[in-house]
Amino acid sequence: MSPKRSMTSLLFTSALILGLSACSDNKAPASGEKPAGDASTSGTLDKIKKSGTIVLGYRDSSIPFSYIADNPNQPVGYAHDLQLKVVDAVKQKLNMPDLKVRYNLVTSQNRIPLVSNGTVDLECGSTTNNKERQQQVDFSLGFFEVGSRLLTAKDSGVKDFADLKGKKLVTTAGTTSERYIRQHQKELGIGEIISSKDHAESFLMLQNGRAAAFMMDDILLAGEKSKASDPNKWEIVGTAPIHEIYGCMLRKGDAGFKQVVNDAIKTTYGSGEINKMYQKWFQQPIPPKNINLNFPMSDQLKALIATPHDRDQ
């Protein structure tokens, strides 16, 4: 073959290959085939399968959702129990009955980054689902609804936010309560806002007299109150200026894993098991002091369980 004909043949063959490649790039996935980048094959489930371990984020003082009680290496709580339902669902989905569970402590400040960067696979604690956070992470179906109120001494004279004029208020850093109260500090005339590292430290500041009140989600305040040497000295007061829904956090855009998480929550709701879990943590004595929070299920939470959703409101 002459050099000229050889070159012509080579160019024709190259064009044919490029044409076939272009066609194959645009073809629709075959039945059961996942598009490149699909969360179920390249996301959290794949990571868990390869490592043989699921990493759960937990809080150490978000009573009664996720906290440390008697064993420093074992978190407990309502949200934690729900999180373990997800673990069971992942085991079944991946056919990995011996899947290992590793715990990673998170705080209000670092919980979102640790989920976003893959350090933590799932965080179920006391994290509010809101539009700002939805830009960074995805949320499961909601599992609790709260209102932000005030914990204060019964003899403090504080009955609502209007009574905080010129007084010090403590809240936990990195929370929606902190953001709200700083936005309205001047309007309410609050003397000073103190941001602590966690709920336990916030309550300690209140007990030590460094603040007149502690602002946080009402149920978390009930949890901190239960830890006091004399719980009857403290009361939760005020009309909640904001209402929020808690959800489990997972990495953004991971549709496959989110489906497993939501299905596990729906199953727990549909079977009625969620009612037993609620009674265990909100209407019976809980560790470490065996205090009963006496926090009946609200109509809002009943509605959320009956018709679950992952919206912020």
N, C-alpha and C positions, 0 to 999 in steps of 0.2 A: 504494500500500500504506500502511495506517495506521501511525503510529509504534509502536503496541502490537504489531501483527503483525510489523513489521520487527524489533523487539527479540527477539521469540520465535524468528524465523527465524535471527537471528544467534547466539543461545544454542544452538540445535539444531546449527547448523553447527560451532560451536566444540567442542561435546561429541563430535561425530562425528570431528573431526580428532584430538582427544586420544585417543579410543578406538583409532583406527587407528595412532597413534604408539606407544601402549602395546603393541599387538600386534606391531609391527615390531621393538621393542626386545627382545622375548623369542623371536624366531624363531631357529632353529638355523642356523648358517652353511651356505651352499650348498656343494656339492662344490668343493673347492679354495679356498674362501674362508677367510681367517684371522680369528679373533676379534680384536676391538680389543685392543691391548696385546700381541699375540703377539710373542715375541722375534724371530722371523725377519723381521718387517716393521717393527718399531719398535726393534730392538736393534742389536747391533754390525754385522751384515751390512748393514743399511740405512745406518748411519753410514759404513761403509767405501765403500759404493757411491756415496753422495752426495759424499764427500770425494775419492774416487779414491786413497786412501791407507790402508794398515793400519799401525798403530803397535805395534811390538814392544818389550816391556820386556826389558832385558838386564842382566847383572851384569858388573862389570869384573874380578872376581877369584875367581869360583867355578869354578876348574879342576877337571875338564875339561868342565864342563857349559855354562857361559856366561862368557866372559872376553875380555879384550883381550890379544892376543899381539904381532903385529908392526905391524898397522895400527890406530892409535888410533880410527879411525872405523868399524871393522868387527869386531863381536864374532864369536867362533868357539866351537865346543864341541859336545858330544854333544846337549845339550838344544836348542842353537841350530839344529843340523841338523834336529832333529825339528820345531822351530818353522817352519822353512822348508818342510817337507812340508805343514804347515797352510796356509801362504801359497799354495802351488801348488793346494791343494784349494779355497781361497777364490776364486782366480782362475777356476777351472773353474766353481764354483758360480755366480758372478756374471757369468760370461762377460766377464772383464776381464783379458785377457792382459798388458796394460800396467800393471796395478796397481802403484802405488808402495809402497815399504817405507820407513818412517821408524823410526829407533831412539831409544829413550828409556832412559837409564840409570836403574836403580832400585837401592835398597839394602835391607838386611834390614828397616830401620825404615819406609821409605816405600812398599814394593812393593804392599802391600794397599790403602792409600788411593788410590794412582795407578790401580790397576785398578778399584776401586770407583767412582771419580768420572769414569771415562771417558777419563782422560789416556792410559792404555795399554790397547790392545785385548786383548793376550795377553802373558802373562809365562811363559816356560819357562826356568827356571834351576835353582835348588836349593831350591825351596820345598816344605816338608812339608805334606801334606794332613792336617789334623786337625779335630776337631769345633769347636773355637773359631773357627778361620778359616772354616769352612763357614758360619758365621753371617753372614759379610761378603762372601764370594766363592764362586764355584763352581770345582770342579776337574775337569780332564780325567781320562781313564784314567791310572793310574799308569805311570811310565816308569823308576823306579829304587827300590830298597829299600836303606836304610842303617841303620847302628848308630852311636850316638855313643860315641866312644872318646877316647883321649888321645894327643897328640903331645908327645914329650919327648926330651931328649938321652939318648943311650944310657948315659951315666955319671951320670944324675941320681938314680938309686936309685928312681925312680917306675916301678912295674910295674902298678899298678891304682889305683882311686880311693881305696882305704884308705891308700895311701902319701902322700896329700896333706895329712895332718894338720899343721896349723900352717904350711902352705905357700901360696904365691900361685898362683892358677889364672886364666888368661885365656880368655875366650870372646867370641863376636861378639854385639853388642847386637841385640835383636829376633829372636833365634833360639829354637827350642825347647830347644836345649842350655842357653842362658842361663836360661830359665825353670826347667828341671829342676834345674840345679845350685844355683840360689838357693833353691829349695824344700828342698834337702837339704844345704845348707851346714853347718848346726849338727850334723846327724846324722853327717856325714862328718868334721867337725872342720877344715874348710878354713879357713886363716888369713884369706885375702882373695880376693874374686872381682873381677877387672878386666874390664869390658865395653868392647871396642873397636868402632870404626865398621865395620870389615869384616875379612874373613879375613886379608888381607895384613897389616893392622896387628896383628892378634892374633899372627901368626907372628913379626912383627918384634919384638914385646914378649918373646916366648919366646926369640928369638935374642939379644936384648940382656940377657937375664938378669933381666928384670922379673917373670917368672913361671916357675914350675917346670914347668908343663905347659899345653897348649892343648887345650881340649875342643871337639870339633865332630864332624860326621858323618865317619865313617872315610874315605870316598872324598875328601872335601874336604881332609882332613888329608894324604892321599897327594898331592893336587895341590899343596898348599903346600910339602910336603917336597921335591917335584920342583924347586922354584924355588930351593932353597938352594944356596949356593956349594959345599957338601959334603953332599949328601943322605944319605950314609952315616953322618953324625954323629947323625942323628935316627931315632927309631923310633916306631911306633904301637903302643900297649899298652892293656891293660885289657879287662875284660868289659863289653860295651855294656849300659847299664842301660835304654836305650830303643831301639826299632826303629821306623823310620818309612818312609813311602812318599812319593816326590816326584811332583808332578803339575803341569801347566800351569794357571795361574790365568786366569779370565775373569770377567766381571761376573755377579753372582748373578741367577738367573732367566732367563737368555738361552738358552732351549732350542734355538733354531734355530742359533745360532753354536756351542753346545756339541756339537751333532750333527755339524757339519762338522769340528770339531777332533777329536772321538773317531773319526770315520770315517777321517780321515787317519792317525791313530795306528794304528788297527786294520789298515789297508792296509799300513802299513810293517811291522807285526808279521807279518801273514799272508804277505807276499811273502818274508820272510826277510831283507829288507834291513836290519832292525834289527841283525842279527848282524854285518854288515859295518861298520855305524856303531859298534857297540860295540868291535870289534877296532881300528878306527881311533883311538879316543880312549882306550881303556883298556889296550890290549895292543900298541901300536906307539909309536914316538917321536912326541911332540907338541910343537908350538911353545909358548913361544919358545926353549926350551933343548934341544929334541929329547930329552927324557927319557921313558923308557917307564915308565908307572905299574905295569905288571905286575899288574893287578887283574882276575883271571879273573871271569867272570860267575857269580854265586852261584846256588845252587839256588832260592832265593826269587825272584830276578829271572826265572829261566827259567820258573818257575810263573806269575809275573805276566804275562809275555809270552804264555804259552800260554792263559791264562784272564784276560784283562785286566778290571780293574774300577776304579771311582773311589772305593772305600772308603778310610778312613784306615788300615785294617789288613787 
